[in-house]
């Protein structure tokens, strides 16, 4: 009963009550073997002649919404019948299909709108959840298996993106209270703390920069200054612009803003190319520029605490307790980010830019800069507010928190969240010059463009970390991994952690990676009485080493969506960058962590959490340093173990 189509491997039957005034019995649709096209042919009742025939380029996922002619449809029907407008078509022979309106149709619709990977992740996640629930890891920690099950479920959902990442982040606040791990109050408070306020303040200033087009002016001015005649200079300029902007703006927003200017230059270069060799050079130049934007955005985010969410995930962990400020992080991470961006630029030059010689049209950049008009008051005030925010971060620890300078001990409680939000509040006070009657940043614009999902995703990670503590899963994991970690030097651990996280972050969100891996590393540190930042710092930076795949990080996805960069281009450059980053930056991370955060020293008192550790007056030598008191990891039954392996009965000690 189907029209023959040699190239078709599947077919879909549609029905429609009316078409061009003709009463139709049915409409047959053939889908091409590559799922890129289908054609539809309707037959008039009693005449058997074709009255409708069209071929449309369309993906099957969007077939339902894009083709309004076919009012109702169900795949797989061989005998479709006419149906009133909007009514679901039923098969003539229900025995062949057994299609009803119930659960089965629901699952069919879900499978039609979701890729197989999501279905796989959903099934595997649920199965592993119930498997972990039935396990008993240790009688001493009865809730550890419940927390492990929750973590596995959330991790699988994040990796396969079964739900949107922020929606998956809501699972802990749902399951932790029902599992008896934490109360709803405790779980909920993890979703909003000083780190989220820090990022909210930073996001608002970033949005204002974009709202007044200050970022465009900076980018275009730099390009005009360096010129567009030498391809390697253009690539370096785009990389440095994206690197600088992504320190203070979202790396995704940076990539989205720069890509249109890059493609404009690329198109102007391509229009002047004649001959195969010139076209090959044009394509290599396009790949180089777009990869420079993506990699520069990722590298810039490493350098500042607000540059990328994984940095904030670390700063917000309970065990860190505000020990990482904006300036401390910048001192530690900036040299590492400079090294990585240098590696990325040299790799792009080696892989894509060799032999490229093009004449680029400066008129494209000059025209875009001219369209912005003269530098205005709105841009000036936003720039001042951005500088005030940065200056506040710079002087907060040494000036604002210092009673000898301010004359008040009350200001010791001021942290970077207050600085960020104070600057952001000014945006809603200063009137706009270009938009009369408005402020620099109208709340409607801020509300629409704040990435609330990122804040929710970070909160989900903090809830998981809290659940690790409350369920004693940290103790269980720490005990199991203690011997392995204790036998390795900090230098070896740094290399192993950077390499492992670098691979993991290629297949899942960098924020999700941080949420999964950091609580585990903190557990190992607590059990071994290692400095908690010794493992957490390299892991956090490695979360941003996502250079190989489009899905690894949003800037990669943005440039891949242009269609000018193939996966093979990204993988070829990304593999080299990842290898060099692991080899070269691990040593630098090892050195900078010791210099800035003194991670080579004894386990710090501020990291001694009440449920896992006790601070005891016991003189001795720890990590090569003489101490009068030190941390002791609680073992249960009134016992605790020191870093040197000595076990003490601490019953009765506060």
ZIPEFEN-V705808 format. One record per run of one state. SS is the DSSP state (~ for helix, > for strand, _ for the rest). FROM is the first residue (numbers start at 1). LEN is the number of residues. Records with the same first field share a line. If there is no record, write none. Layout:
# ZIPEFEN-V705808
SS=FROM-LEN ; FROM-LEN
This chain:
# ZIPEFEN-V705808
_=1-7 ; 16-2 ; 20-2 ; 33-4 ; 45-5 ; 58-2 ; 67-5 ; 76-18 ; 98-5 ; 114-2 ; 135-9 ; 161-4 ; 169-2 ; 179-5 ; 190-4 ; 212-2 ; 227-4 ; 249-2 ; 272-4 ; 304-5 ; 317-9 ; 354-8 ; 372-5 ; 401-2 ; 407-2 ; 414-2 ; 427-4 ; 432-7 ; 440-3 ; 450-2 ; 471-2 ; 487-3 ; 505-5 ; 529-3 ; 543-7 ; 553-1 ; 561-6 ; 598-7 ; 608-5 ; 617-3 ; 623-2 ; 628-2 ; 637-2 ; 642-5 ; 650-5
>=8-8 ; 18-2 ; 22-11 ; 37-8 ; 50-8 ; 72-4 ; 431-1 ; 439-1 ; 613-4 ; 620-3 ; 625-3 ; 630-7 ; 639-3 ; 647-3
~=60-7 ; 94-4 ; 103-11 ; 116-19 ; 144-17 ; 165-4 ; 171-8 ; 184-6 ; 194-18 ; 214-13 ; 231-18 ; 251-21 ; 276-28 ; 309-8 ; 326-28 ; 362-10 ; 377-24 ; 403-4 ; 409-5 ; 416-11 ; 443-7 ; 452-19 ; 473-14 ; 490-15 ; 510-19 ; 532-11 ; 550-3 ; 554-7 ; 567-31 ; 605-3
